[in-house]
Amino acid sequence: MRAWVRDHPVSEKRLTVGSTAKAILEKQSEHEISFETHPDANPDSREKGLLRWQANPLPNWGPKAKAKRSHPQDLSEKRAVNQGKVKKKQDEVEQLQKQGQDDDEKM
């Protein structure tokens, strides 16, 4: 911060008595700091004009669904098989409960 203010002075009216900024800037820095661009900062690839980040290969290329053991050839077949799956299970449970009640009544 001290080195930056040395190159870009701050107005004295901004540095009020007792402010933290004034206390920091009054103390001399122990190191010499340079804001010049280092010669090794730009890699060779940038100088050659190569892409730093490759373009996305396909639309919606991101994370996909977890791998599974078997993949049906046609998803519409799987959807047709599973259509109404919850309702079928509920109906089966209701039938079993009815059968249980009927068996209890017979005894």
C-alpha positions, 0 to 999 in steps of 0.5 A: 500500500505504501509503494502504491501511494508513493506512485499515486499520492493521496490527498492529505485531507483524506488522511485525518489524524488518528486514522489507520491509513495515516498510521500505515502510510507514515511508516517507511516500507522495509522493501522496495516494491515494483509494479512493473510487469515481470518479463516472465509473466506472459507465457510463450503460449500467449505470445504465440496466440494459442488458446488458454481455455479450450472451447466446450466440445458440445452443447450441454457437455457437462456432468452427465448421469451416473453410469449404470449396468444396463442401458435400454436401447430406447428410453421410451420402452423404459418409460412405458414399463415404469409408467404408473409404477407407484400407483401399481404398488399402492394398488397391490398393497391395498389388495393385500390389506383387503385379503388380510382383512378378508382372511381375518373375518373368515377366522 
